[in-house]
């Protein structure tokens, strides 16, 4: 039931926006009562935060597995870059809601969300820094700038990606990863 509520909320927030979506619409879409919703979530803000947390938890676990793998750093960075694109596209409603509506959370919740996101970005950036330290990635480029530029592209996926289009999440992920690594090539 919790997953149904989150999925319904995510779809409605993506379609209509957080502010324009009522709790009544969420419970109707999920096929549950308001009482059932309030059993799991204290408020619409709880749902919004959980939409973001759900996606970030998946992405963080996948990044940790990739970053900790016994592979050269370039291979791990390529895999991490492709994975964040694929996981974003596979969970595009959650991603769109996160990009558009996170600022609507109360300050304390927003601070928690930003701290979680910062940990993810720091882990990703650490792969770039490791490659720079090993001499396999350009050291004359700021790792922060490279990560910000990459994630800027990821954050715009929802403005042009169509699930029924010619490009698959995997092909887009590989292209994004290739562009990142080519920009960091030492030669």
Secondary structure, 3 states (H helix, E strand, C coil): CHHHHHHHHHHHHHHHCCCCCCHHHHHHHHCCCHHHHHHHCCCHHHHHHHHHHHHHHHHHHHHHHHHCCCCCHHHHHHHHHHHHHHHHHHCHHHHHHHHHHHHHCCHHHHHHHHHHHHHHHHHHHHHHHHHHHCCCCCCCCCHHHHHHHHHHHHCCHHHCCCCCCCCCHHHHHHHHHHHHHHHCCCC
